């Protein structure tokens, strides 16, 4: 059964790793240095890292993480914006240079309801460039849509549908999805 949650402002940050850093080195640095530093300097309502396995996502070899930040209101988003414009933001941007390919990083703001409140240890994302792509993955029973993540102000993409991978999903079922939709992004989630 699906639960509806109130609308949130979500920022999805596409974080790229430096070319000489492996997936595991990227994740380790992010989790042991950068995420704790960010959490000590900024007031996050919700902060999640979705680590990409580049072997499973060959179309995105430099993508290290899709980090998700959720805000209940524009007021809370503005507070973090002010913090990022301060010395705290300078400290974080300096640390990013240690493991990120900052020039490739980008983020999008979405304004969508979350369809479920369930948490997942693994997720799947799809960059949707037209309305038809919003439902591409809905037919698979081994995944559950979390949100369409509709984007208002980007001309290259209209949404980034986000799915949780059910704990009982088989490798074969995931491989079938990858075979049909090689552009999906598979991730391990930490929040």
Secondary structure, DSSP 8 states (H G I E B T S, - for coil): -------EEEEEEEEEB-TT--HHHHHHHIIIIIHHHHHHHS--SEEEEEEE-TTT-GGGTTEEEEEEEEESSHHHHHHHHHHHTSHHHHHHHHHHTTTB-GGG-EEEEEEE--S-----SEEEEEEESSGGGGGTTTT-TTEEEEE--BBSS-SS-SEEEEEEE-TT--HHHHHHHHHH-TT-EEEEEE-
